[in-house]
Amino acid sequence: MEEYILKINTLENLQGRHDVFEFMQGPFKNKHWHDTSIYLTTEAFDFLHLFIEDVLPAFNYFGPNCVNQEQWNQIAFNACSLNNTADIQFLRLFNKIDYWVNENFKEHNCFSICGP
């Protein structure tokens, strides 16, 4: 089985890669590739996908999708309580995403996810 390194990318370290999920601050503004966004590879996003779809059944894999704080709180609860808590790599990734999301909610009432 191939092992993936789960990490959050920034625009600066994407190295020209475009097959990523962009988490952008606030509602989608018809523009991609923001400096303030975080980017997840498909492999990293797959760890979250089921938890997101459970809360957002109309989630569009290619986006855009707007996620409010109540929805994110439910996603976070599901991911942290239902996921194998022994998976340290997932928990580290999730904690970094959760930190970014909560910083976003200090200024915005939602964040957007756009797929590859």
N, CA, C and O atoms as a Tinker XYZ file with bonds, in Angstrom:
   464  protein
     1  N      0.846000   -1.185000    0.000000    73     2
     2  CA     0.000000    0.000000    0.000000    64     1     3
     3  C      0.890000    1.248000    0.000000    63     2     4     5
     4  O      1.840000    1.349000    0.777000    81     3
     5  N      0.571000    2.175000   -0.870000    73     3     6
     6  CA     1.351000    3.404000   -0.966000    64     5     7
     7  C      0.997000    4.326000    0.196000    63     6     8     9
     8  O     -0.176000    4.483000    0.535000    81     7
     9  N      1.998000    4.927000    0.798000    73     7    10
    10  CA     1.767000    5.829000    1.922000    64     9    11
    11  C      1.842000    7.267000    1.434000    63    10    12    13
    12  O      2.766000    7.646000    0.714000    81    11
    13  N      0.868000    8.052000    1.833000    73    11    14
    14  CA     0.821000    9.452000    1.439000    64    13    15
    15  C      1.217000   10.329000    2.609000    63    14    16    17
    16  O      0.930000   10.017000    3.765000    81    15
    17  N      1.868000   11.412000    2.299000    73    15    18
    18  CA     2.168000   12.404000    3.319000    64    17    19
    19  C      1.027000   13.406000    3.302000    63    18    20    21
    20  O      0.774000   14.059000    2.289000    81    19
    21  N      0.347000   13.521000    4.424000    73    19    22
    22  CA    -0.777000   14.435000    4.514000    64    21    23
    23  C     -0.272000   15.770000    5.017000    63    22    24    25
    24  O      0.241000   15.877000    6.130000    81    23
    25  N     -0.422000   16.783000    4.186000    73    23    26
    26  CA     0.007000   18.109000    4.622000    64    25    27
    27  C     -0.845000   19.163000    3.949000    63    26    28    29
    28  O     -1.498000   18.926000    2.933000    81    27
    29  N     -0.814000   20.323000    4.549000    73    27    30
    30  CA    -1.504000   21.478000    3.993000    64    29    31
    31  C     -0.503000   22.247000    3.151000    63    30    32    33
    32  O      0.623000   22.503000    3.578000    81    31
    33  N     -0.923000   22.608000    1.964000    73    31    34
    34  CA    -0.076000   23.399000    1.080000    64    33    35
    35  C     -0.541000   24.847000    1.073000    63    34    36    37
    36  O     -1.706000   25.151000    1.330000    81    35
    37  N      0.392000   25.720000    0.775000    73    35    38
    38  CA     0.073000   27.126000    0.534000    64    37    39
    39  C      0.271000   27.376000   -0.953000    63    38    40    41
    40  O      0.828000   26.535000   -1.658000    81    39
    41  N     -0.175000   28.509000   -1.422000    73    39    42
    42  CA     0.007000   28.846000   -2.828000    64    41    43
    43  C      1.492000   28.806000   -3.185000    63    42    44    45
    44  O      1.868000   28.394000   -4.282000    81    43
    45  N      2.310000   29.230000   -2.261000    73    43    46
    46  CA     3.755000   29.299000   -2.487000    64    45    47
    47  C      4.401000   27.926000   -2.682000    63    46    48    49
    48  O      5.324000   27.789000   -3.484000    81    47
    49  N      3.925000   26.910000   -1.957000    73    47    50
    50  CA     4.587000   25.608000   -2.066000    64    49    51
    51  C      3.843000   24.586000   -2.923000    63    50    52    53
    52  O      4.154000   23.397000   -2.862000    81    51
    53  N      2.871000   25.024000   -3.717000    73    51    54
    54  CA     2.161000   24.102000   -4.604000    64    53    55
    55  C      3.034000   23.607000   -5.754000    63    54    56    57
    56  O      2.771000   22.540000   -6.310000    81    55
    57  N      4.049000   24.351000   -6.111000    73    55    58
    58  CA     4.975000   23.984000   -7.179000    64    57    59
    59  C      4.250000   23.682000   -8.487000    63    58    60    61
    60  O      4.549000   22.698000   -9.164000    81    59
    61  N      3.296000   24.543000   -8.833000    73    59    62
    62  CA     2.578000   24.407000  -10.093000    64    61    63
    63  C      1.495000   23.351000  -10.107000    63    62    64    65
    64  O      0.853000   23.141000  -11.137000    81    63
    65  N      1.281000   22.696000   -9.011000    73    63    66
    66  CA     0.267000   21.640000   -8.932000    64    65    67
    67  C     -1.121000   22.271000   -8.908000    63    66    68    69
    68  O     -1.367000   23.214000   -8.156000    81    67
    69  N     -2.024000   21.750000   -9.730000    73    67    70
    70  CA    -3.377000   22.299000   -9.791000    64    69    71
    71  C     -4.454000   21.291000   -9.396000    63    70    72    73
    72  O     -5.631000   21.647000   -9.340000    81    71
    73  N     -4.083000   20.060000   -9.124000    73    71    74
    74  CA    -5.059000   19.032000   -8.750000    64    73    75
    75  C     -5.244000   19.015000   -7.234000    63    74    76    77
    76  O     -4.972000   18.018000   -6.564000    81    75
    77  N     -5.712000   20.145000   -6.718000    73    75    78
    78  CA    -5.845000   20.329000   -5.273000    64    77    79
    79  C     -7.218000   20.901000   -4.931000    63    78    80    81
    80  O     -7.916000   21.443000   -5.787000    81    79
    81  N     -7.580000   20.769000   -3.675000    73    79    82
    82  CA    -8.785000   21.400000   -3.146000    64    81    83
    83  C     -8.361000   22.691000   -2.472000    63    82    84    85
    84  O     -7.465000   22.703000   -1.628000    81    83
    85  N     -9.014000   23.775000   -2.855000    73    83    86
    86  CA    -8.707000   25.077000   -2.267000    64    85    87
    87  C     -9.736000   25.404000   -1.199000    63    86    88    89
    88  O    -10.938000   25.399000   -1.463000    81    87
    89  N     -9.263000   25.687000    0.004000    73    87    90
    90  CA   -10.101000   26.184000    1.086000    64    89    91
    91  C     -9.859000   27.683000    1.126000    63    90    92    93
    92  O     -8.773000   28.131000    1.496000    81    91
    93  N    -10.870000   28.464000    0.744000    73    91    94
    94  CA   -10.679000   29.912000    0.672000    64    93    95
    95  C    -11.543000   30.634000    1.688000    63    94    96    97
    96  O    -12.639000   30.184000    2.023000    81    95
    97  N    -11.043000   31.746000    2.169000    73    95    98
    98  CA   -11.752000   32.522000    3.179000    64    97    99
    99  C    -13.014000   33.146000    2.594000    63    98   100   101
   100  O    -13.004000   33.675000    1.482000    81    99
   101  N    -14.104000   33.075000    3.366000    73    99   102
   102  CA   -15.359000   33.706000    2.973000    64   101   103
   103  C    -16.035000   32.996000    1.814000    63   102   104   105
   104  O    -15.623000   31.909000    1.409000    81   103
   105  N    -17.085000   33.626000    1.283000    73   103   106
   106  CA   -17.796000   33.035000    0.151000    64   105   107
   107  C    -16.947000   33.099000   -1.117000    63   106   108   109
   108  O    -16.065000   33.948000   -1.246000    81   107
   109  N    -17.224000   32.191000   -2.046000    73   107   110
   110  CA   -16.494000   32.138000   -3.315000    64   109   111
   111  C    -16.719000   33.433000   -4.086000    63   110   112   113
   112  O    -17.847000   33.912000   -4.201000    81   111
   113  N    -15.642000   33.987000   -4.609000    73   111   114
   114  CA   -15.706000   35.275000   -5.311000    64   113   115
   115  C    -15.306000   35.147000   -6.781000    63   114   116   117
   116  O    -14.764000   36.088000   -7.360000    81   115
   117  N    -15.568000   33.997000   -7.379000    73   115   118
   118  CA   -15.257000   33.748000   -8.792000    64   117   119
   119  C    -13.783000   33.900000   -9.112000    63   118   120   121
   120  O    -13.425000   34.261000  -10.233000    81   119
   121  N    -12.934000   33.634000   -8.154000    73   119   122
   122  CA   -11.487000   33.709000   -8.355000    64   121   123
   123  C    -10.824000   32.611000   -7.524000    63   122   124   125
   124  O    -11.246000   32.328000   -6.403000    81   123
   125  N     -9.793000   32.004000   -8.081000    73   123   126
   126  CA    -9.047000   30.951000   -7.390000    64   125   127
   127  C     -7.627000   31.412000   -7.096000    63   126   128   129
   128  O     -7.211000   32.498000   -7.498000    81   127
   129  N     -6.899000   30.568000   -6.392000    73   127   130
   130  CA    -5.468000   30.747000   -6.135000    64   129   131
   131  C     -5.171000   31.980000   -5.274000    63   130   132   133
   132  O     -4.368000   32.837000   -5.644000    81   131
   133  N     -5.834000   32.046000   -4.125000    73   131   134
   134  CA    -5.627000   33.138000   -3.171000    64   133   135
   135  C     -4.423000   32.840000   -2.272000    63   134   136   137
   136  O     -4.179000   31.691000   -1.901000    81   135
   137  N     -3.689000   33.876000   -1.935000    73   135   138
   138  CA    -2.559000   33.735000   -1.004000    64   137   139
   139  C     -3.015000   33.291000    0.381000    63   138   140   141
   140  O     -2.263000   32.639000    1.105000    81   139
   141  N     -4.235000   33.640000    0.748000    73   139   142
   142  CA    -4.746000   33.320000    2.084000    64   141   143
   143  C     -5.406000   31.943000    2.156000    63   142   144   145
   144  O     -5.800000   31.503000    3.236000    81   143
   145  N     -5.529000   31.265000    1.025000    73   143   146
   146  CA    -6.147000   29.936000    0.996000    64   145   147
   147  C     -5.160000   28.873000    1.454000    63   146   148   149
   148  O     -3.946000   29.077000    1.459000    81   147
   149  N     -5.724000   27.728000    1.839000    73   147   150
   150  CA    -4.906000   26.540000    2.049000    64   149   151
   151  C     -5.332000   25.526000    1.001000    63   150   152   153
   152  O     -6.459000   25.566000    0.507000    81   151
   153  N     -4.427000   24.618000    0.665000    73   151   154
   154  CA    -4.648000   23.678000   -0.431000    64   153   155
   155  C     -4.346000   22.263000    0.045000    63   154   156   157
   156  O     -3.322000   22.005000    0.678000    81   155
   157  N     -5.273000   21.342000   -0.280000    73   155   158
   158  CA    -5.090000   19.939000    0.072000    64   157   159
   159  C     -5.027000   19.113000   -1.200000    63   158   160   161
   160  O     -5.807000   19.330000   -2.127000    81   159
   161  N     -4.099000   18.165000   -1.245000    73   159   162
   162  CA    -4.074000   17.230000   -2.363000    64   161   163
   163  C     -5.324000   16.359000   -2.281000    63   162   164   165
   164  O     -5.991000   16.308000   -1.247000    81   163
   165  N     -5.628000   15.687000   -3.362000    73   163   166
   166  CA    -6.773000   14.781000   -3.376000    64   165   167
   167  C     -6.618000   13.721000   -2.292000    63   166   168   169
   168  O     -7.586000   13.378000   -1.614000    81   167
   169  N     -5.408000   13.205000   -2.128000    73   167   170
   170  CA    -5.161000   12.169000   -1.115000    64   169   171
   171  C     -5.461000   12.696000    0.288000    63   170   172   173
   172  O     -6.061000   11.992000    1.101000    81   171
   173  N     -5.053000   13.908000    0.569000    73   171   174
   174  CA    -5.319000   14.492000    1.889000    64   173   175
   175  C     -6.807000   14.786000    2.058000    63   174   176   177
   176  O     -7.372000   14.549000    3.126000    81   175
   177  N     -7.443000   15.302000    1.003000    73   175   178
   178  CA    -8.860000   15.643000    1.095000    64   177   179
   179  C     -9.717000   14.398000    1.300000    63   178   180   181
   180  O    -10.748000   14.457000    1.971000    81   179
   181  N     -9.297000   13.274000    0.726000    73   179   182
   182  CA   -10.074000   12.042000    0.864000    64   181   183
   183  C    -10.304000   11.663000    2.320000    63   182   184   185
   184  O    -11.302000   11.013000    2.632000    81   183
   185  N     -9.411000   12.050000    3.210000    73   183   186
   186  CA    -9.595000   11.765000    4.632000    64   185   187
   187  C    -10.777000   12.549000    5.211000    63   186   188   189
   188  O    -11.412000   12.098000    6.164000    81   187
   189  N    -11.068000   13.704000    4.648000    73   187   190
   190  CA   -12.155000   14.562000    5.144000    64   189   191
   191  C    -13.463000   14.378000    4.391000    63   190   192   193
   192  O    -14.537000   14.654000    4.925000    81   191
   193  N    -13.373000   13.921000    3.172000    73   191   194
   194  CA   -14.506000   13.922000    2.251000    64   193   195
   195  C    -15.772000   13.293000    2.835000    63   194   196   197
   196  O    -16.851000   13.878000    2.737000    81   195
   197  N    -15.655000   12.124000    3.432000    73   195   198
   198  CA   -16.845000   11.451000    3.970000    64   197   199
   199  C    -17.488000   12.242000    5.099000    63   198   200   201
   200  O    -18.713000   12.277000    5.218000    81   199
   201  N    -16.668000   12.877000    5.926000    73   199   202
   202  CA   -17.210000   13.675000    7.028000    64   201   203
   203  C    -17.918000   14.917000    6.498000    63   202   204   205
   204  O    -18.938000   15.339000    7.044000    81   203
   205  N    -17.376000   15.495000    5.442000    73   203   206
   206  CA   -17.994000   16.674000    4.829000    64   205   207
   207  C    -19.307000   16.293000    4.170000    63   206   208   209
   208  O    -20.315000   16.971000    4.366000    81   207
   209  N    -19.310000   15.212000    3.388000    73   207   210
   210  CA   -20.537000   14.793000    2.703000    64   209   211
   211  C    -21.625000   14.381000    3.681000    63   210   212   213
   212  O    -22.811000   14.515000    3.377000    81   211
   213  N    -21.245000   13.885000    4.841000    73   211   214
   214  CA   -22.232000   13.504000    5.844000    64   213   215
   215  C    -23.008000   14.725000    6.334000    63   214   216   217
   216  O    -24.205000   14.634000    6.605000    81   215
   217  N    -22.332000   15.859000    6.446000    73   215   218
   218  CA   -22.959000   17.103000    6.913000    64   217   219
   219  C    -23.518000   17.912000    5.743000    63   218   220   221
   220  O    -24.538000   18.587000    5.883000    81   219
   221  N    -22.855000   17.843000    4.601000    73   219   222
   222  CA   -23.268000   18.587000    3.401000    64   221   223
   223  C    -23.570000   17.595000    2.279000    63   222   224   225
   224  O    -22.734000   17.393000    1.399000    81   223
   225  N    -24.761000   16.969000    2.296000    73   223   226
   226  CA   -25.055000   15.938000    1.299000    64   225   227
   227  C    -25.036000   16.449000   -0.142000    63   226   228   229
   228  O    -24.852000   15.658000   -1.067000    81   227
   229  N    -25.222000   17.742000   -0.349000    73   227   230
   230  CA   -25.191000   18.305000   -1.705000    64   229   231
   231  C    -23.790000   18.806000   -2.075000    63   230   232   233
   232  O    -23.634000   19.559000   -3.037000    81   231
   233  N    -22.772000   18.390000   -1.314000    73   231   234
   234  CA   -21.399000   18.830000   -1.572000    64   233   235
   235  C    -21.010000   18.517000   -3.012000    63   234   236   237
   236  O    -21.166000   17.391000   -3.482000    81   235
   237  N    -20.501000   19.533000   -3.700000    73   235   238
   238  CA   -20.046000   19.379000   -5.079000    64   237   239
   239  C    -18.537000   19.179000   -5.050000    63   238   240   241
   240  O    -17.799000   20.064000   -4.616000    81   239
   241  N    -18.079000   18.024000   -5.510000    73   239   242
   242  CA   -16.656000   17.679000   -5.465000    64   241   243
   243  C    -15.788000   18.737000   -6.135000    63   242   244   245
   244  O    -14.652000   18.964000   -5.719000    81   243
   245  N    -16.312000   19.380000   -7.161000    73   243   246
   246  CA   -15.542000   20.385000   -7.893000    64   245   247
   247  C    -15.818000   21.802000   -7.405000    63   246   248   249
   248  O    -15.072000   22.726000   -7.729000    81   247
   249  N    -16.874000   21.977000   -6.637000    73   247   250
   250  CA   -17.172000   23.252000   -5.986000    64   249   251
   251  C    -17.867000   24.240000   -6.882000    63   250   252   253
   252  O    -18.214000   23.932000   -8.022000    81   251
   253  N    -18.067000   25.427000   -6.361000    73   251   254
   254  CA   -17.706000   25.855000   -5.009000    64   253   255
   255  C    -18.738000   25.410000   -3.975000    63   254   256   257
   256  O    -19.914000   25.225000   -4.289000    81   255
   257  N    -18.284000   25.247000   -2.762000    73   255   258
   258  CA   -19.126000   24.883000   -1.631000    64   257   259
   259  C    -18.852000   25.859000   -0.496000    63   258   260   261
   260  O    -17.698000   26.152000   -0.183000    81   259
   261  N    -19.912000   26.355000    0.114000    73   259   262
   262  CA   -19.773000   27.278000    1.238000    64   261   263
   263  C    -20.070000   26.498000    2.521000    63   262   264   265
   264  O    -21.077000   25.795000    2.605000    81   263
   265  N    -19.199000   26.623000    3.508000    73   263   266
   266  CA   -19.342000   25.906000    4.773000    64   265   267
   267  C    -19.413000   26.933000    5.895000    63   266   268   269
   268  O    -18.493000   27.729000    6.081000    81   267
   269  N    -20.533000   26.907000    6.651000    73   267   270
   270  CA   -20.653000   27.856000    7.759000    64   269   271
   271  C    -20.115000   27.232000    9.049000    63   270   272   273
   272  O    -19.728000   26.063000    9.069000    81   271
   273  N    -20.096000   28.015000   10.112000    73   271   274
   274  CA   -19.475000   27.561000   11.357000    64   273   275
   275  C    -20.215000   26.382000   11.974000    63   274   276   277
   276  O    -19.582000   25.450000   12.471000    81   275
   277  N    -21.525000   26.408000   11.951000    73   275   278
   278  CA   -22.295000   25.296000   12.515000    64   277   279
   279  C    -21.997000   24.000000   11.760000    63   278   280   281
   280  O    -21.824000   22.943000   12.368000    81   279
   281  N    -21.942000   24.094000   10.429000    73   279   282
   282  CA   -21.630000   22.914000    9.623000    64   281   283
   283  C    -20.217000   22.411000    9.918000    63   282   284   285
   284  O    -19.997000   21.210000   10.073000    81   283
   285  N    -19.253000   23.351000    9.995000    73   283   286
   286  CA   -17.881000   22.937000   10.280000    64   285   287
   287  C    -17.779000   22.282000   11.655000    63   286   288   289
   288  O    -17.067000   21.291000   11.815000    81   287
   289  N    -18.479000   22.822000   12.642000    73   287   290
   290  CA   -18.436000   22.229000   13.978000    64   289   291
   291  C    -18.923000   20.785000   13.950000    63   290   292   293
   292  O    -18.379000   19.932000   14.651000    81   291
   293  N    -19.949000   20.504000   13.139000    73   291   294
   294  CA   -20.455000   19.131000   13.029000    64   293   295
   295  C    -19.449000   18.244000   12.293000    63   294   296   297
   296  O    -19.233000   17.094000   12.677000    81   295
   297  N    -18.838000   18.779000   11.238000    73   295   298
   298  CA   -17.798000   18.032000   10.512000    64   297   299
   299  C    -16.648000   17.698000   11.462000    63   298   300   301
   300  O    -16.165000   16.566000   11.490000    81   299
   301  N    -16.218000   18.687000   12.232000    73   299   302
   302  CA   -15.109000   18.490000   13.170000    64   301   303
   303  C    -15.465000   17.448000   14.226000    63   302   304   305
   304  O    -14.651000   16.584000   14.553000    81   303
   305  N    -16.673000   17.534000   14.752000    73   303   306
   306  CA   -17.110000   16.566000   15.756000    64   305   307
   307  C    -17.086000   15.161000   15.175000    63   306   308   309
   308  O    -16.555000   14.238000   15.793000    81   307
   309  N    -17.661000   14.998000   13.983000    73   307   310
   310  CA   -17.702000   13.682000   13.340000    64   309   311
   311  C    -16.297000   13.166000   13.042000    63   310   312   313
   312  O    -15.987000   12.004000   13.304000    81   311
   313  N    -15.463000   14.025000   12.500000    73   311   314
   314  CA   -14.110000   13.602000   12.115000    64   313   315
   315  C    -13.290000   13.183000   13.328000    63   314   316   317
   316  O    -12.545000   12.205000   13.271000    81   315
   317  N    -13.424000   13.912000   14.406000    73   315   318
   318  CA   -12.598000   13.628000   15.587000    64   317   319
   319  C    -13.156000   12.504000   16.442000    63   318   320   321
   320  O    -12.394000   11.835000   17.139000    81   319
   321  N    -14.456000   12.279000   16.411000    73   319   322
   322  CA   -15.016000   11.224000   17.249000    64   321   323
   323  C    -15.184000    9.914000   16.495000    63   322   324   325
   324  O    -15.121000    8.844000   17.101000    81   323
   325  N    -15.395000    9.977000   15.185000    73   323   326
   326  CA   -15.623000    8.754000   14.427000    64   325   327
   327  C    -14.365000    8.238000   13.753000    63   326   328   329
   328  O    -14.279000    7.050000   13.442000    81   327
   329  N    -13.395000    9.099000   13.522000    73   327   330
   330  CA   -12.155000    8.661000   12.883000    64   329   331
   331  C    -11.312000    7.880000   13.884000    63   330   332   333
   332  O    -11.417000    8.070000   15.096000    81   331
   333  N    -10.492000    7.017000   13.359000    73   331   334
   334  CA    -9.566000    6.265000   14.198000    64   333   335
   335  C     -8.606000    7.248000   14.858000    63   334   336   337
   336  O     -7.710000    7.780000   14.204000    81   335
   337  N     -8.791000    7.487000   16.137000    73   335   338
   338  CA    -7.972000    8.484000   16.824000    64   337   339
   339  C     -6.511000    8.058000   16.928000    63   338   340   341
   340  O     -5.661000    8.851000   17.330000    81   339
   341  N     -6.217000    6.813000   16.568000    73   339   342
   342  CA    -4.825000    6.367000   16.560000    64   341   343
   343  C     -4.089000    6.873000   15.319000    63   342   344   345
   344  O     -2.864000    6.773000   15.237000    81   343
   345  N     -4.829000    7.413000   14.360000    73   343   346
   346  CA    -4.217000    7.917000   13.129000    64   345   347
   347  C     -3.661000    9.316000   13.386000    63   346   348   349
   348  O     -4.328000   10.318000   13.129000    81   347
   349  N     -2.457000    9.368000   13.886000    73   347   350
   350  CA    -1.815000   10.632000   14.261000    64   349   351
   351  C     -1.666000   11.553000   13.060000    63   350   352   353
   352  O     -1.833000   12.766000   13.181000    81   351
   353  N     -1.352000   10.983000   11.904000    73   351   354
   354  CA    -1.166000   11.805000   10.706000    64   353   355
   355  C     -2.460000   12.551000   10.362000    63   354   356   357
   356  O     -2.424000   13.737000   10.034000    81   355
   357  N     -3.597000   11.860000   10.437000    73   355   358
   358  CA    -4.877000   12.512000   10.163000    64   357   359
   359  C     -5.156000   13.595000   11.198000    63   358   360   361
   360  O     -5.568000   14.699000   10.843000    81   359
   361  N     -4.939000   13.294000   12.463000    73   359   362
   362  CA    -5.231000   14.264000   13.517000    64   361   363
   363  C     -4.378000   15.524000   13.382000    63   362   364   365
   364  O     -4.870000   16.631000   13.605000    81   363
   365  N     -3.118000   15.365000   13.022000    73   363   366
   366  CA    -2.260000   16.537000   12.810000    64   365   367
   367  C     -2.773000   17.380000   11.653000    63   366   368   369
   368  O     -2.851000   18.604000   11.754000    81   367
   369  N     -3.123000   16.720000   10.555000    73   367   370
   370  CA    -3.676000   17.430000    9.397000    64   369   371
   371  C     -4.964000   18.142000    9.792000    63   370   372   373
   372  O     -5.144000   19.325000    9.502000    81   371
   373  N     -5.851000   17.417000   10.454000    73   371   374
   374  CA    -7.137000   17.997000   10.814000    64   373   375
   375  C     -6.971000   19.191000   11.746000    63   374   376   377
   376  O     -7.653000   20.201000   11.578000    81   375
   377  N     -6.089000   19.093000   12.712000    73   375   378
   378  CA    -5.880000   20.205000   13.645000    64   377   379
   379  C     -5.394000   21.457000   12.931000    63   378   380   381
   380  O     -5.784000   22.566000   13.297000    81   379
   381  N     -4.551000   21.296000   11.923000    73   379   382
   382  CA    -4.076000   22.451000   11.154000    64   381   383
   383  C     -5.208000   23.065000   10.332000    63   382   384   385
   384  O     -5.323000   24.287000   10.242000    81   383
   385  N     -6.039000   22.217000    9.737000    73   383   386
   386  CA    -7.189000   22.720000    8.979000    64   385   387
   387  C     -8.146000   23.434000    9.923000    63   386   388   389
   388  O     -8.626000   24.527000    9.624000    81   387
   389  N     -8.417000   22.812000   11.058000    73   387   390
   390  CA    -9.340000   23.383000   12.036000    64   389   391
   391  C     -8.845000   24.742000   12.532000    63   390   392   393
   392  O     -9.646000   25.657000   12.723000    81   391
   393  N     -7.555000   24.880000   12.740000    73   391   394
   394  CA    -6.991000   26.169000   13.155000    64   393   395
   395  C     -7.252000   27.224000   12.079000    63   394   396   397
   396  O     -7.694000   28.330000   12.393000    81   395
   397  N     -6.981000   26.893000   10.815000    73   395   398
   398  CA    -7.202000   27.832000    9.708000    64   397   399
   399  C     -8.687000   28.209000    9.633000    63   398   400   401
   400  O     -9.027000   29.382000    9.481000    81   399
   401  N     -9.561000   27.208000    9.741000    73   399   402
   402  CA   -11.006000   27.449000    9.666000    64   401   403
   403  C    -11.448000   28.392000   10.781000    63   402   404   405
   404  O    -12.199000   29.335000   10.530000    81   403
   405  N    -11.000000   28.152000   11.990000    73   403   406
   406  CA   -11.415000   29.001000   13.109000    64   405   407
   407  C    -10.866000   30.417000   13.000000    63   406   408   409
   408  O    -11.527000   31.365000   13.422000    81   407
   409  N     -9.673000   30.577000   12.443000    73   407   410
   410  CA    -9.155000   31.922000   12.157000    64   409   411
   411  C    -10.038000   32.604000   11.112000    63   410   412   413
   412  O    -10.313000   33.799000   11.218000    81   411
   413  N    -10.477000   31.859000   10.114000    73   411   414
   414  CA   -11.368000   32.383000    9.080000    64   413   415
   415  C    -12.662000   32.903000    9.699000    63   414   416   417
   416  O    -13.138000   33.977000    9.331000    81   415
   417  N    -13.235000   32.147000   10.638000    73   415   418
   418  CA   -14.513000   32.533000   11.233000    64   417   419
   419  C    -14.418000   33.788000   12.097000    63   418   420   421
   420  O    -15.451000   34.338000   12.480000    81   419
   421  N    -13.234000   34.250000   12.408000    73   419   422
   422  CA   -13.094000   35.519000   13.126000    64   421   423
   423  C    -13.482000   36.702000   12.246000    63   422   424   425
   424  O    -13.843000   37.763000   12.755000    81   423
   425  N    -13.408000   36.523000   10.917000    73   423   426
   426  CA   -13.719000   37.608000    9.986000    64   425   427
   427  C    -14.833000   37.285000    8.997000    63   426   428   429
   428  O    -15.423000   38.195000    8.414000    81   427
   429  N    -15.128000   36.004000    8.802000    73   427   430
   430  CA   -16.107000   35.594000    7.790000    64   429   431
   431  C    -17.120000   34.642000    8.413000    63   430   432   433
   432  O    -16.828000   33.968000    9.401000    81   431
   433  N    -18.317000   34.594000    7.824000    73   431   434
   434  CA   -19.328000   33.680000    8.355000    64   433   435
   435  C    -19.315000   32.325000    7.654000    63   434   436   437
   436  O    -20.118000   31.449000    7.974000    81   435
   437  N    -18.399000   32.155000    6.694000    73   435   438
   438  CA   -18.250000   30.874000    6.020000    64   437   439
   439  C    -16.863000   30.805000    5.386000    63   438   440   441
   440  O    -16.120000   31.786000    5.375000    81   439
   441  N    -16.529000   29.634000    4.863000    73   439   442
   442  CA   -15.365000   29.493000    3.991000    64   441   443
   443  C    -15.812000   28.642000    2.818000    63   442   444   445
   444  O    -16.833000   27.959000    2.901000    81   443
   445  N    -15.070000   28.674000    1.739000    73   443   446
   446  CA   -15.448000   27.957000    0.525000    64   445   447
   447  C    -14.433000   26.875000    0.207000    63   446   448   449
   448  O    -13.236000   27.023000    0.453000    81   447
   449  N    -14.945000   25.780000   -0.348000    73   447   450
   450  CA   -14.088000   24.691000   -0.814000    64   449   451
   451  C    -14.338000   24.515000   -2.303000    63   450   452   453
   452  O    -15.475000   24.332000   -2.737000    81   451
   453  N    -13.272000   24.570000   -3.074000    73   451   454
   454  CA   -13.343000   24.316000   -4.515000    64   453   455
   455  C    -12.427000   23.150000   -4.830000    63   454   456   457
   456  O    -11.286000   23.097000   -4.370000    81   455
   457  N    -12.938000   22.216000   -5.621000    73   455   458
   458  CA   -12.172000   21.021000   -5.955000    64   457   459
   459  C    -11.289000   21.196000   -7.170000    63   458   460   461
   460  O    -11.243000   22.262000   -7.784000    81   459
   461  N    -10.586000   20.121000   -7.504000    73   459   462
   462  CA    -9.618000   20.180000   -8.611000    64   461   463
   463  C    -10.275000   20.338000   -9.974000    63   462   464
   464  O     -9.582000   20.401000  -10.989000    81   463
